[in-house]
Amino acid sequence: IYGQAKASLLVTFDPRNRQLVLQRVGDFVTAPDKSLQLWALPPAGAAPRSLGVLTADQALKLPAQEADVRAVPALAISLEPLGGVPSAGGPTGPVLFSGALIEKTL
């Protein structure tokens, strides 16, 4: 996922371990009162769905089932209040990163 501030996040889905693996690339840092939140962007007409709130770690693993990511053409990461926002409302802050999900097959 590519974004602003010369930073990006590599997001892969590992079906064997049932997890999303996020790796920060670059030096993007959020303010202490903000969180980055990962969203599944389904095909047109469906609402975005939260996949989790990111920590400040360089690498992060979030539990995910194949059904969570199947038919998800894109992902986005928004800047939200600390702790994130409920999934039902979708992102409330600006989308800083967006891109395709990569399935890890190794």
C-alpha positions, 0 to 999 in steps of 0.5 A: 500500500502506497501513501503520502510522506514517502512511506508505504506499507506492505500488506500480505495475507498468509492463508496458512497462518490465517493472518494479515502481515503488515510491514512499514517501509519508510519513516511515517509516524502518527501523532500520539493521539491518532491511530492508523486503521486498516480497511477492506475496500470491497467491490463498488456498492459495499461498505468498507470493513475494518480489518484492525488498528495498527500499532507503532511496530515496524511489523504487525500481524493481524488475525484474518480468515480467508473470508475476511479478504476474499473478493477484496480488490483493495485495502486502505489505511486511514488516520483515525482517533486513538484506538480507531473507529467502529467498522460500521461507520467506515473511515472518518479520517483521511485515507493515507495509504491505499492499494492491493492486497497480496496473497502470500503463497510460500 
